[in-house]
Amino acid sequence: MAVTGSSTDNGIPMSEEKARTYIVELFRIVSSSSILVIDSIGTLHRLNCPFRVVALMDISPDIKEGKPYFVNAVKMSLDLKDIFIIQDKGYYIWGFLILLE
């Protein structure tokens, strides 16, 4: 079974088993308790959880556009998309703006 949206460097879909293996290997190097962010002037920052984000849109039923939230962990879906854990629920990261404070 191919995992939609994930692929190898040559664009061939990655199997669910390979996606799981990739995620396990990746989390040996990185952590689910922090992220690396490059700011607008090119400076690299490590943000440790919990860090603040602002919702860019309403995400039913709990997330409201413009409101701040704390990210408690960072995970990855089987289709290799980053997920923020907010209030014990997973949300794709593209729905949020990361606040550098």
VOPAGU-2260 file (C-alpha; in pm, 1 decimal, decimal comma):
REM VOPAGU-2260
SITE   aa  ch    i         X         Y         Z
SITE  MET   A    0       0,0       0,0       0,0
SITE  ALA   A    1     150,3     333,0    -103,8
SITE  VAL   A    2     131,2     629,2     129,3
SITE  THR   A    3     -17,6     927,8     -52,7
SITE  GLY   A    4     196,6    1236,8     -58,9
SITE  SER   A    5     521,9    1077,9      54,4
SITE  SER   A    6     786,2     983,6    -194,3
SITE  THR   A    7    1150,9     909,1    -237,4
SITE  ASP   A    8    1389,0    1155,5    -402,1
SITE  ASN   A    9    1290,5    1020,3    -743,5
SITE  GLY   A   10     917,3    1081,5    -689,2
SITE  ILE   A   11     821,8     714,3    -648,9
SITE  PRO   A   12     561,8     665,2    -372,0
SITE  MET   A   13     703,3     531,7     -45,3
SITE  SER   A   14     540,5     228,4     113,4
SITE  GLU   A   15     387,1     261,4     458,8
SITE  GLU   A   16     658,9      33,3     596,9
SITE  LYS   A   17     935,5     251,5     449,6
SITE  ALA   A   18     762,0     565,0     579,0
SITE  ARG   A   19     752,3     416,1     929,5
SITE  THR   A   20    1121,1     322,3     906,0
SITE  TYR   A   21    1207,9     673,4     783,6
SITE  ILE   A   22    1020,9     833,1    1075,0
SITE  VAL   A   23    1193,9     607,1    1330,3
SITE  GLU   A   24    1535,2     691,7    1181,5
SITE  LEU   A   25    1455,3    1063,4    1166,9
SITE  PHE   A   26    1350,1    1075,3    1533,2
SITE  ARG   A   27    1685,2     922,0    1630,5
SITE  ILE   A   28    1839,4    1250,2    1510,9
SITE  VAL   A   29    1567,5    1504,7    1590,1
SITE  SER   A   30    1329,3    1532,1    1881,8
SITE  SER   A   31     953,7    1550,8    1916,6
SITE  SER   A   32    1008,3    1808,7    2190,6
SITE  SER   A   33    1167,3    2082,6    1976,4
SITE  ILE   A   34    1188,3    2225,8    1624,5
SITE  LEU   A   35    1445,7    2421,3    1427,6
SITE  VAL   A   36    1324,9    2749,4    1274,1
SITE  ILE   A   37    1504,0    2997,9    1048,8
SITE  ASP   A   38    1384,8    3354,7    1104,5
SITE  SER   A   39    1342,5    3627,7     842,7
SITE  ILE   A   40    1709,2    3732,9     866,3
SITE  GLY   A   41    1844,7    3378,4     839,4
SITE  THR   A   42    1918,6    3303,5    1205,1
SITE  LEU   A   43    1859,3    2944,8    1316,1
SITE  HIS   A   44    1659,8    2895,8    1638,9
SITE  ARG   A   45    1571,7    2580,6    1832,6
SITE  LEU   A   46    1228,9    2612,3    1993,5
SITE  ASN   A   47    1162,5    2371,4    2277,1
SITE  CYS   A   48     808,8    2260,4    2354,0
SITE  PRO   A   49     590,3    2413,4    2465,2
SITE  PHE   A   50     625,7    2697,4    2213,3
SITE  ARG   A   51     361,5    2942,4    2094,8
SITE  VAL   A   52     185,7    2952,1    1760,2
SITE  VAL   A   53    -108,4    3150,5    1621,9
SITE  ALA   A   54    -380,3    2981,0    1418,2
SITE  LEU   A   55    -395,5    3101,8    1056,6
SITE  MET   A   56    -748,2    2963,8    1012,2
SITE  ASP   A   57   -1033,2    2801,7    1199,7
SITE  ILE   A   58    -977,4    2426,8    1236,9
SITE  SER   A   59   -1295,0    2263,5    1360,1
SITE  PRO   A   60   -1388,9    2217,9    1636,2
SITE  ASP   A   61   -1126,9    2368,4    1870,7
SITE  ILE   A   62    -884,0    2595,8    1683,5
SITE  LYS   A   63    -987,6    2955,3    1613,4
SITE  GLU   A   64    -815,2    3186,5    1364,4
SITE  GLY   A   65    -593,8    3449,2    1527,3
SITE  LYS   A   66    -582,2    3283,4    1870,0
SITE  PRO   A   67    -251,3    3174,0    2027,1
SITE  TYR   A   68    -185,2    2811,6    2124,3
SITE  PHE   A   69      97,7    2614,0    2280,2
SITE  VAL   A   70     256,2    2325,3    2087,4
SITE  ASN   A   71     328,3    2042,3    2330,6
SITE  ALA   A   72     501,4    1807,6    2083,1
SITE  VAL   A   73     593,0    1774,4    1716,4
SITE  LYS   A   74     517,1    1448,4    1533,1
SITE  MET   A   75     513,4    1322,0    1176,1
SITE  SER   A   76     227,7    1153,4     990,1
SITE  LEU   A   77     277,1     841,8     777,8
SITE  ASP   A   78     253,6    1061,9     468,6
SITE  LEU   A   79     558,5    1245,2     611,3
SITE  LYS   A   80     384,9    1569,5     702,6
SITE  ASP   A   81     476,1    1749,3    1024,5
SITE  ILE   A   82     209,2    1761,3    1294,1
SITE  PHE   A   83     180,8    1993,6    1594,8
SITE  ILE   A   84      25,9    1842,2    1906,9
SITE  ILE   A   85    -194,9    2111,7    2060,8
SITE  GLN   A   86    -437,1    2036,7    2345,9
SITE  ASP   A   87    -369,7    1661,3    2297,7
SITE  LYS   A   88    -479,4    1669,3    1930,4
SITE  GLY   A   89    -271,2    1662,2    1613,6
SITE  TYR   A   90    -283,9    1943,2    1354,1
SITE  TYR   A   91     -83,6    1994,4    1035,1
SITE  ILE   A   92     174,2    2268,4    1089,1
SITE  TRP   A   93      63,4    2473,1     786,1
SITE  GLY   A   94    -237,3    2595,6     982,9
SITE  PHE   A   95     -19,2    2793,6    1225,1
SITE  LEU   A   96     231,4    3077,0    1244,2
SITE  ILE   A   97     524,5    3007,6    1477,3
SITE  LEU   A   98     597,4    3289,4    1721,9
SITE  LEU   A   99     962,7    3365,0    1797,1
SITE  GLU   A  100     965,4    3534,1    2135,8
